Amino acid sequence: MKNVQQKTNSLSLAKIIISQIMFLLLWTIVTNAWGYSQLLFGASTGSWGNHLYNLFSRIVWVAPSIILLQIYKKEIPTTLKNLFSNKPNMKPFIISVAVIVVYHLGAMFYIHGGFWINPELNFFKHLLMFVSVGFVEEMVYRGWGLNAFTKYFSERKANFISNIFFILLHLPAYFIKLYLTGTFPIAAVATQCAFVLVLGLLFGYLYRKGKSLWSPMIVHFLTDFLSVMMIG
């Protein structure tokens, strides 16, 4: 019986890749880029209905990663429990936070000519949104993806491979917009892909240094939140 169970739960490289593709497809289905919140609640962008649907879709999307971490907990380098109980490596974390803050301050002064806070910022709504984004994306791409790929590749290669899927995650909204409106902002897509590539490698590096999700989650949240608050 034990041998049958072990064979059933064997974590192959193909299963990891398929799981990453399934996360991409699932997000393409549940993303609010289709306008679900407006269809269901008549909610406009920025409304609580909009934010609540976004939160619901992220919970649905991240749930399989938690299940996978439990199913393959004996085969992955870092268990779900340890992802949150391991102590982060504070030096790279502090340096990363400092660099992110300095970058956004510089961008703010360059773009807006001085100190500027986005007048459309809703502190509590955006706080909820970006905390949830940081949590779910790091769970899927570092907690599960990078973690699982490390079974077959070095940590650096695993970071790069999982980051490819992280970049792909940011593309469905643009293709949905192309389908719905016929427009495709090539320059914006290229810029975002480059930005996400750098950030994804950084998040993976932070995870690798402590085998903890706290550092990449916090830096991920901070990056997104400051972008809206200080750059717009």
NORQUI-V750461 format. One record per residue. N is the residue number from 0. BURIAL is I if it has 9 or more other C-alpha atoms within 8 Angstrom, else O. Layout:
n,burial
N,BURIAL
N,BURIAL
//
This chain:
n,burial
0,O
1,O
2,O
3,O
4,O
5,O
6,O
7,O
8,O
9,O
10,O
11,O
12,O
13,O
14,O
15,I
16,O
17,O
18,O
19,I
20,I
21,O
22,I
23,I
24,O
25,I
26,I
27,I
28,O
29,O
30,I
31,I
32,O
33,O
34,O
35,I
36,I
37,I
38,O
39,O
40,O
41,O
42,I
43,I
44,O
45,O
46,O
47,O
48,I
49,I
50,I
51,O
52,I
53,I
54,I
55,O
56,I
57,I
58,I
59,O
60,I
61,I
62,O
63,O
64,I
65,I
66,O
67,I
68,I
69,I
70,O
71,I
72,I
73,O
74,O
75,I
76,O
77,I
78,I
79,I
80,O
81,I
82,I
83,I
84,O
85,I
86,O
87,I
88,I
89,O
90,O
91,I
92,I
93,O
94,O
95,I
96,I
97,O
98,O
99,I
100,I
101,O
102,O
103,I
104,I
105,O
106,I
107,I
108,I
109,O
110,O
111,I
112,O
113,O
114,O
115,I
116,O
117,I
118,O
119,O
120,I
121,O
122,O
123,O
124,I
125,I
126,I
127,O
128,I
129,I
130,I
131,I
132,I
133,I
134,I
135,I
136,I
137,I
138,I
139,I
140,I
141,I
142,I
143,I
144,I
145,I
146,I
147,I
148,I
149,I
150,I
151,O
152,I
153,O
154,I
155,O
156,O
157,I
158,I
159,I
160,I
161,I
162,I
163,I
164,I
165,I
166,I
167,I
168,I
169,O
170,I
171,I
172,I
173,I
174,I
175,I
176,I
177,I
178,O
179,O
180,O
181,O
182,O
183,O
184,O
185,O
186,O
187,O
188,I
189,O
190,O
191,O
192,I
193,O
194,O
195,I
196,I
197,O
198,O
199,I
200,I
201,I
202,I
203,I
204,I
205,I
206,I
207,I
208,I
209,I
210,I
211,I
212,I
213,O
214,I
215,I
216,I
217,I
218,I
219,I
220,I
221,I
222,I
223,I
224,I
225,I
226,I
227,I
228,I
229,I
230,I
231,O
//
